[in-house]
């Protein structure tokens, strides 16, 4: 998430907050839906 934050020049937490159906996992890991992941990776 932080990696994507640097790429998009916005805070990672903002990406997580704006994504729909994002599940926060223990250890501050995030499981993103496939569609959202593809959106982030372009």
N, CA, C and O atoms as a CHARMM CRD file, in Angstrom:
* protein
*
  168
    1    1 UNK  N      0.84200  -1.20100   0.00000 PROA 1      0.00000
    2    1 UNK  CA     0.00000   0.00000   0.00000 PROA 1      0.00000
    3    1 UNK  C      0.87900   1.25500   0.00000 PROA 1      0.00000
    4    1 UNK  O      0.61200   2.20200  -0.73900 PROA 1      0.00000
    5    2 UNK  N      1.90100   1.25800   0.81000 PROA 2      0.00000
    6    2 UNK  CA     2.80300   2.41100   0.83700 PROA 2      0.00000
    7    2 UNK  C      3.49100   2.58300  -0.51200 PROA 2      0.00000
    8    2 UNK  O      3.72300   3.70400  -0.96400 PROA 2      0.00000
    9    3 UNK  N      3.81400   1.45700  -1.15100 PROA 3      0.00000
   10    3 UNK  CA     4.44700   1.50000  -2.46700 PROA 3      0.00000
   11    3 UNK  C      3.53300   2.19100  -3.46200 PROA 3      0.00000
   12    3 UNK  O      3.97900   3.05200  -4.22100 PROA 3      0.00000
   13    4 UNK  N      2.25400   1.82100  -3.46600 PROA 4      0.00000
   14    4 UNK  CA     1.28000   2.45700  -4.34900 PROA 4      0.00000
   15    4 UNK  C      1.11500   3.92800  -3.99000 PROA 4      0.00000
   16    4 UNK  O      0.91900   4.76600  -4.87000 PROA 4      0.00000
   17    5 UNK  N      1.19400   4.24100  -2.71100 PROA 5      0.00000
   18    5 UNK  CA     1.06800   5.62300  -2.26300 PROA 5      0.00000
   19    5 UNK  C      2.16800   6.50100  -2.84900 PROA 5      0.00000
   20    5 UNK  O      1.92400   7.63600  -3.25900 PROA 5      0.00000
   21    6 UNK  N      3.39600   5.95100  -2.88300 PROA 6      0.00000
   22    6 UNK  CA     4.49900   6.71400  -3.46300 PROA 6      0.00000
   23    6 UNK  C      4.32500   6.85900  -4.96600 PROA 6      0.00000
   24    6 UNK  O      4.60800   7.91600  -5.52900 PROA 6      0.00000
   25    7 UNK  N      3.85700   5.79300  -5.61900 PROA 7      0.00000
   26    7 UNK  CA     3.66800   5.84500  -7.06900 PROA 7      0.00000
   27    7 UNK  C      2.62300   6.88000  -7.45500 PROA 7      0.00000
   28    7 UNK  O      2.79200   7.61900  -8.42600 PROA 7      0.00000
   29    8 UNK  N      1.54600   6.92400  -6.68600 PROA 8      0.00000
   30    8 UNK  CA     0.44700   7.83000  -7.01400 PROA 8      0.00000
   31    8 UNK  C      0.61300   9.19100  -6.34200 PROA 8      0.00000
   32    8 UNK  O     -0.20800  10.09000  -6.52100 PROA 8      0.00000
   33    9 UNK  N      1.70800   9.32800  -5.55400 PROA 9      0.00000
   34    9 UNK  CA     2.01600  10.58300  -4.88500 PROA 9      0.00000
   35    9 UNK  C      0.93100  10.98700  -3.89800 PROA 9      0.00000
   36    9 UNK  O      0.68700  12.17700  -3.69900 PROA 9      0.00000
   37   10 UNK  N      0.27700  10.00800  -3.27800 PROA 10     0.00000
   38   10 UNK  CA    -0.69400  10.27500  -2.21900 PROA 10     0.00000
   39   10 UNK  C     -0.48900   9.26800  -1.10500 PROA 10     0.00000
   40   10 UNK  O      0.02100   8.17400  -1.34800 PROA 10     0.00000
   41   11 UNK  N     -0.88100   9.62000   0.12200 PROA 11     0.00000
   42   11 UNK  CA    -0.70700   8.72400   1.26500 PROA 11     0.00000
   43   11 UNK  C     -1.39900   7.38300   1.05800 PROA 11     0.00000
   44   11 UNK  O     -2.50800   7.32600   0.52700 PROA 11     0.00000
   45   12 UNK  N     -0.73600   6.29900   1.48100 PROA 12     0.00000
   46   12 UNK  CA    -1.31100   4.97100   1.33200 PROA 12     0.00000
   47   12 UNK  C     -2.62200   4.81700   2.06500 PROA 12     0.00000
   48   12 UNK  O     -3.53000   4.13900   1.58500 PROA 12     0.00000
   49   13 UNK  N     -2.73100   5.44200   3.23300 PROA 13     0.00000
   50   13 UNK  CA    -3.96100   5.30500   4.01800 PROA 13     0.00000
   51   13 UNK  C     -5.14500   5.89700   3.26400 PROA 13     0.00000
   52   13 UNK  O     -6.27400   5.42800   3.41300 PROA 13     0.00000
   53   14 UNK  N     -4.89300   6.92700   2.45400 PROA 14     0.00000
   54   14 UNK  CA    -5.97400   7.53600   1.67800 PROA 14     0.00000
   55   14 UNK  C     -6.48200   6.55700   0.61900 PROA 14     0.00000
   56   14 UNK  O     -7.68400   6.46000   0.37500 PROA 14     0.00000
   57   15 UNK  N     -5.54900   5.83200  -0.00700 PROA 15     0.00000
   58   15 UNK  CA    -5.93500   4.82200  -0.98900 PROA 15     0.00000
   59   15 UNK  C     -6.81200   3.76900  -0.33400 PROA 15     0.00000
   60   15 UNK  O     -7.86800   3.40800  -0.85400 PROA 15     0.00000
   61   16 UNK  N     -6.35900   3.27800   0.82000 PROA 16     0.00000
   62   16 UNK  CA    -7.09800   2.24500   1.53300 PROA 16     0.00000
   63   16 UNK  C     -8.47700   2.74400   1.93500 PROA 16     0.00000
   64   16 UNK  O     -9.46700   2.02000   1.82900 PROA 16     0.00000
   65   17 UNK  N     -8.53100   3.98500   2.39500 PROA 17     0.00000
   66   17 UNK  CA    -9.79000   4.55500   2.85100 PROA 17     0.00000
   67   17 UNK  C    -10.76300   4.71600   1.68600 PROA 17     0.00000
   68   17 UNK  O    -11.96400   4.49800   1.84400 PROA 17     0.00000
   69   18 UNK  N    -10.24600   5.09700   0.51400 PROA 18     0.00000
   70   18 UNK  CA   -11.10900   5.36800  -0.62800 PROA 18     0.00000
   71   18 UNK  C    -11.54400   4.09700  -1.35900 PROA 18     0.00000
   72   18 UNK  O    -12.53600   4.11100  -2.08800 PROA 18     0.00000
   73   19 UNK  N    -10.80900   3.00300  -1.16700 PROA 19     0.00000
   74   19 UNK  CA   -11.18000   1.76000  -1.83600 PROA 19     0.00000
   75   19 UNK  C    -12.39400   1.12600  -1.17500 PROA 19     0.00000
   76   19 UNK  O    -12.55300   1.18800   0.04500 PROA 19     0.00000
   77   20 UNK  N    -13.24200   0.52100  -1.98400 PROA 20     0.00000
   78   20 UNK  CA   -14.42900  -0.15200  -1.46300 PROA 20     0.00000
   79   20 UNK  C    -14.10300  -1.59100  -1.10000 PROA 20     0.00000
   80   20 UNK  O    -13.30800  -2.24600  -1.77400 PROA 20     0.00000
   81   21 UNK  N    -14.72100  -2.07500  -0.03500 PROA 21     0.00000
   82   21 UNK  CA   -14.58300  -3.47000   0.39500 PROA 21     0.00000
   83   21 UNK  C    -13.12800  -3.85400   0.64500 PROA 21     0.00000
   84   21 UNK  O    -12.71200  -4.96900   0.33300 PROA 21     0.00000
   85   22 UNK  N    -12.36000  -2.92600   1.20800 PROA 22     0.00000
   86   22 UNK  CA   -10.98100  -3.23200   1.56800 PROA 22     0.00000
   87   22 UNK  C    -10.95100  -3.82700   2.96900 PROA 22     0.00000
   88   22 UNK  O    -11.51100  -3.25700   3.90600 PROA 22     0.00000
   89   23 UNK  N    -10.29900  -4.96600   3.10700 PROA 23     0.00000
   90   23 UNK  CA   -10.26400  -5.64300   4.39800 PROA 23     0.00000
   91   23 UNK  C     -8.90800  -5.44200   5.06500 PROA 23     0.00000
   92   23 UNK  O     -7.87300  -5.80100   4.50500 PROA 23     0.00000
   93   24 UNK  N     -8.92300  -4.86700   6.26300 PROA 24     0.00000
   94   24 UNK  CA    -7.69100  -4.68900   7.02300 PROA 24     0.00000
   95   24 UNK  C     -7.33900  -5.99500   7.73600 PROA 24     0.00000
   96   24 UNK  O     -8.17500  -6.56900   8.43400 PROA 24     0.00000
   97   25 UNK  N     -6.11600  -6.45700   7.56100 PROA 25     0.00000
   98   25 UNK  CA    -5.66700  -7.70300   8.17400 PROA 25     0.00000
   99   25 UNK  C     -4.65200  -7.40000   9.27300 PROA 25     0.00000
  100   25 UNK  O     -4.04300  -6.33000   9.27400 PROA 25     0.00000
  101   26 UNK  N     -4.46300  -8.33200  10.20800 PROA 26     0.00000
  102   26 UNK  CA    -3.47800  -8.16600  11.28100 PROA 26     0.00000
  103   26 UNK  C     -2.09700  -7.84800  10.72300 PROA 26     0.00000
  104   26 UNK  O     -1.71200  -8.38400   9.68400 PROA 26     0.00000
  105   27 UNK  N     -1.34600  -6.98000  11.40100 PROA 27     0.00000
  106   27 UNK  CA    -0.01600  -6.61400  10.94200 PROA 27     0.00000
  107   27 UNK  C     -0.06600  -5.50700   9.91200 PROA 27     0.00000
  108   27 UNK  O      0.89600  -5.29300   9.17500 PROA 27     0.00000
  109   28 UNK  N     -1.19700  -4.79300   9.85700 PROA 28     0.00000
  110   28 UNK  CA    -1.34500  -3.67500   8.92800 PROA 28     0.00000
  111   28 UNK  C     -1.20200  -4.10800   7.47000 PROA 28     0.00000
  112   28 UNK  O     -0.77600  -3.32300   6.62300 PROA 28     0.00000
  113   29 UNK  N     -1.55800  -5.35700   7.18500 PROA 29     0.00000
  114   29 UNK  CA    -1.57400  -5.83100   5.80400 PROA 29     0.00000
  115   29 UNK  C     -2.98100  -5.62000   5.25200 PROA 29     0.00000
  116   29 UNK  O     -3.96500  -5.68900   5.98900 PROA 29     0.00000
  117   30 UNK  N     -3.06400  -5.36800   3.97000 PROA 30     0.00000
  118   30 UNK  CA    -4.37100  -5.09100   3.38700 PROA 30     0.00000
  119   30 UNK  C     -4.65600  -6.03700   2.23000 PROA 30     0.00000
  120   30 UNK  O     -3.82200  -6.22900   1.34500 PROA 30     0.00000
  121   31 UNK  N     -5.85000  -6.62600   2.25200 PROA 31     0.00000
  122   31 UNK  CA    -6.26400  -7.50000   1.17000 PROA 31     0.00000
  123   31 UNK  C     -7.18600  -6.71300   0.25100 PROA 31     0.00000
  124   31 UNK  O     -8.32100  -6.40300   0.61500 PROA 31     0.00000
  125   32 UNK  N     -6.69800  -6.39300  -0.93400 PROA 32     0.00000
  126   32 UNK  CA    -7.48000  -5.59500  -1.86800 PROA 32     0.00000
  127   32 UNK  C     -8.22500  -6.49600  -2.83800 PROA 32     0.00000
  128   32 UNK  O     -7.70200  -7.52300  -3.26900 PROA 32     0.00000
  129   33 UNK  N     -9.44400  -6.11100  -3.17900 PROA 33     0.00000
  130   33 UNK  CA   -10.18800  -6.83800  -4.21100 PROA 33     0.00000
  131   33 UNK  C     -9.39800  -6.84600  -5.50800 PROA 33     0.00000
  132   33 UNK  O     -8.63600  -5.91800  -5.77400 PROA 33     0.00000
  133   34 UNK  N     -9.57100  -7.88200  -6.31400 PROA 34     0.00000
  134   34 UNK  CA    -8.80800  -8.03000  -7.55000 PROA 34     0.00000
  135   34 UNK  C     -8.98200  -6.81500  -8.45700 PROA 34     0.00000
  136   34 UNK  O     -8.01300  -6.34600  -9.05400 PROA 34     0.00000
  137   35 UNK  N    -10.19800  -6.30600  -8.56400 PROA 35     0.00000
  138   35 UNK  CA   -10.46900  -5.16700  -9.43200 PROA 35     0.00000
  139   35 UNK  C     -9.71400  -3.93100  -8.96000 PROA 35     0.00000
  140   35 UNK  O     -9.17800  -3.17900  -9.77400 PROA 35     0.00000
  141   36 UNK  N     -9.67200  -3.71900  -7.65100 PROA 36     0.00000
  142   36 UNK  CA    -8.97100  -2.56400  -7.09900 PROA 36     0.00000
  143   36 UNK  C     -7.46900  -2.71000  -7.29200 PROA 36     0.00000
  144   36 UNK  O     -6.78000  -1.73500  -7.59200 PROA 36     0.00000
  145   37 UNK  N     -6.96200  -3.92300  -7.12000 PROA 37     0.00000
  146   37 UNK  CA    -5.53400  -4.17300  -7.29900 PROA 37     0.00000
  147   37 UNK  C     -5.12600  -3.89200  -8.74000 PROA 37     0.00000
  148   37 UNK  O     -4.09600  -3.26700  -8.99300 PROA 37     0.00000
  149   38 UNK  N     -5.93900  -4.36000  -9.67800 PROA 38     0.00000
  150   38 UNK  CA    -5.65400  -4.11600 -11.08700 PROA 38     0.00000
  151   38 UNK  C     -5.71300  -2.62900 -11.39600 PROA 38     0.00000
  152   38 UNK  O     -4.95500  -2.13400 -12.23000 PROA 38     0.00000
  153   39 UNK  N     -6.60600  -1.91700 -10.72700 PROA 39     0.00000
  154   39 UNK  CA    -6.71500  -0.46900 -10.91700 PROA 39     0.00000
  155   39 UNK  C     -5.44100   0.22700 -10.43900 PROA 39     0.00000
  156   39 UNK  O     -4.93400   1.13600 -11.09600 PROA 39     0.00000
  157   40 UNK  N     -4.93400  -0.21100  -9.29000 PROA 40     0.00000
  158   40 UNK  CA    -3.73200   0.39600  -8.73500 PROA 40     0.00000
  159   40 UNK  C     -2.51300   0.09700  -9.59700 PROA 40     0.00000
  160   40 UNK  O     -1.65200   0.95700  -9.78100 PROA 40     0.00000
  161   41 UNK  N     -2.43900  -1.12600 -10.12600 PROA 41     0.00000
  162   41 UNK  CA    -1.27900  -1.52200 -10.91000 PROA 41     0.00000
  163   41 UNK  C     -1.39700  -1.06600 -12.35600 PROA 41     0.00000
  164   41 UNK  O     -0.42500  -1.11900 -13.11100 PROA 41     0.00000
  165   42 UNK  N     -2.58600  -0.61800 -12.74100 PROA 42     0.00000
  166   42 UNK  CA    -2.78900  -0.14300 -14.10300 PROA 42     0.00000
  167   42 UNK  C     -2.81800  -1.29100 -15.08100 PROA 42     0.00000
  168   42 UNK  O     -2.98100  -1.07500 -16.28200 PROA 42     0.00000
